Amino acid sequence: MSPLLLYGKPCAEHLAESIANSVTELGFAPKLYTIGFDNEQWLQYTTSLAKSATRYSVEVQNITVSQDVLPEEFFKLVKDTCANADCCGVMLQQPLPTEFKQAVNFVDVSVDVDCQNPLTCAKLYYGQDGFRPATAQAVINLLDFYNIELQGKNVVIVGRGNAVGKPLALMMIARNATVTVCHTKTKNLAKVCQNADILISACGKAGLITSDFVNNNTIVVDVGLSFVGGKSCGDVSPEVYDICAGYSPVPGGVGPVTRATLFENLIKAAKGDR
Amino acid sequence: MSPLLLYGKPCAEHLAESIANSVTELGFAPKLYTIGFDNEQWLQYTTSLAKSATRYSVEVQNITVSQDVLPEEFFKLVKDTCANADCCGVMLQQPLPTEFKQAVNFVDVSVDVDCQNPLTCAKLYYGQDGFRPATAQAVINLLDFYNIELQGKNVVIVGRGNAVGKPLALMMIARNATVTVCHTKTKNLAKVCQNADILISACGKAGLITSDFVNNNTIVVDVGLSFVGGKSCGDVSPEVYDICAGYSPVPGGVGPVTRATLFENLIKAAKGDR
């Protein structure tokens, strides 16, 4: 049997449709503000985000501050932006320079669409209503879209970062999965991963997941991203695709869903429904 | 080989000694305030806490409020107590009645010795310095006291509650253990537990952990507490003791360490060292 292909595009399109319907209901295009420095990678990301906004019937305004801004000025900007009458979401550059890290505390919880404020994190921790980090939520959205049951499943997550591994572990526990978190200090990683019904890798280490990590019942979700020879690739070695029960590739898997999920959070914020 | 016995008393006594030394250095006895309602279980716990304070060279003052207090009055009491010049720690009754739950937000992070404020939880989540829930920290203290290595070990936690399972999972991940969280929806619980180097049960379900859950290399830490025929007992069935490599029993295991750990947190608060 050929493996189930968990492509991101159909899921992202499904979310886009639901977002467009919500925008029609709302009667206005919700606006996301991004705030960051004149940083190449961040500018590239936010410019592309703004470009895709029209397709999602939402608005994105990127605020770029100069390198010589004072922390207090930056904090005030964050606070004022959250208070803007047309502001439905705010996302700060991650990571922020050390002296600016406290800015996350000024992202109002009601517009914290990428779960940057510690109070929003606490809601995630307690399993209370609130925004979840877009990439972690995108993994769940993708699995839900393809009707992959989570309850009672053995989910193994490779990676314990704040963007994916850690929040996803808590979110999967809340969805009644039995969750194992692995990382660089895990012994016999392949053996631990073999127990997975659903294996999620979020390391950014190309080719880490090889055929000995999976069996023919494993669903593999690749959330890694690295660049090898100028080409983007995930954590999962292509040989795995021939063995496992299903997989979400990189590129073309979780990536497109992440953007849609961020805008889905923006819609929730606009509805005041968190 | 007879199993390693992880009794709590020697660990608690070791912590008590270190606490006494710190109090001598500080030059004053740090004070913990507890705030709760006229609730039998809570009164019993806090009375016993106050009694044991002298042994730990610290002070405990229990504030009991009447059932007809208004939420706003309760919140103000929490806030004012935290601001008391002699206050080093504040612990609120858990769980609080629904309308009073928000009181945790008024426990100042600097005196939040049982990790009740969401901001303290966020520090736990991010692995930042801060107070950890006493019971979860007690499990780590006990294992550390008996020189049980955590890094690279397969730790299986049965239970996903806010008091033990969930915080302990994050704390164990931060200590470089490979962590699996199980719960009521876990399938083949015995099989999952068999993979554990360290098995921690925090369910409150007497006799849940039976001999088929362990092997002769497993260290078992029992954090369950239930009452059967008027006797307190843990989650672990006694037959397990004959098979595993080591165990911490109930009563006599984590229990005594929890109190010492709470007072250890109080010392950290008094030192302003969090």
Chai-1 contact restraints between the chains, C-beta under 6 A:
chainA,res_idxA,chainB,res_idxB,connection_type,confidence,min_distance_angstrom,max_distance_angstrom,comment,restraint_id
A,P118,B,L119,contact,1.0,0.0,6.0,A-B,restraint_1
A,P118,B,A122,contact,1.0,0.0,6.0,A-B,restraint_2
A,L119,B,P118,contact,1.0,0.0,6.0,A-B,restraint_3
A,C121,B,A122,contact,1.0,0.0,6.0,A-B,restraint_4
A,C121,B,Y125,contact,1.0,0.0,6.0,A-B,restraint_5
A,A122,B,P118,contact,1.0,0.0,6.0,A-B,restraint_6
A,A122,B,C121,contact,1.0,0.0,6.0,A-B,restraint_7
A,A122,B,A122,contact,1.0,0.0,6.0,A-B,restraint_8
A,Y125,B,C121,contact,1.0,0.0,6.0,A-B,restraint_9
A,Y125,B,Y125,contact,1.0,0.0,6.0,A-B,restraint_10
A,Q151,B,K185,contact,1.0,0.0,6.0,A-B,restraint_11
A,G152,B,K185,contact,1.0,0.0,6.0,A-B,restraint_12
A,G152,B,K187,contact,1.0,0.0,6.0,A-B,restraint_13
A,R160,B,I173,contact,1.0,0.0,6.0,A-B,restraint_14
A,I173,B,R160,contact,1.0,0.0,6.0,A-B,restraint_15
A,I173,B,V181,contact,1.0,0.0,6.0,A-B,restraint_16
A,N176,B,K185,contact,1.0,0.0,6.0,A-B,restraint_17
A,T178,B,C182,contact,1.0,0.0,6.0,A-B,restraint_18
A,T178,B,T186,contact,1.0,0.0,6.0,A-B,restraint_19
A,V179,B,V181,contact,1.0,0.0,6.0,A-B,restraint_20
A,T180,B,T180,contact,1.0,0.0,6.0,A-B,restraint_21
A,V181,B,I173,contact,1.0,0.0,6.0,A-B,restraint_22
A,V181,B,V179,contact,1.0,0.0,6.0,A-B,restraint_23
A,C182,B,T178,contact,1.0,0.0,6.0,A-B,restraint_24
A,K185,B,Q151,contact,1.0,0.0,6.0,A-B,restraint_25
A,K185,B,G152,contact,1.0,0.0,6.0,A-B,restraint_26
A,K185,B,N176,contact,1.0,0.0,6.0,A-B,restraint_27
A,T186,B,T178,contact,1.0,0.0,6.0,A-B,restraint_28
A,K187,B,G152,contact,1.0,0.0,6.0,A-B,restraint_29
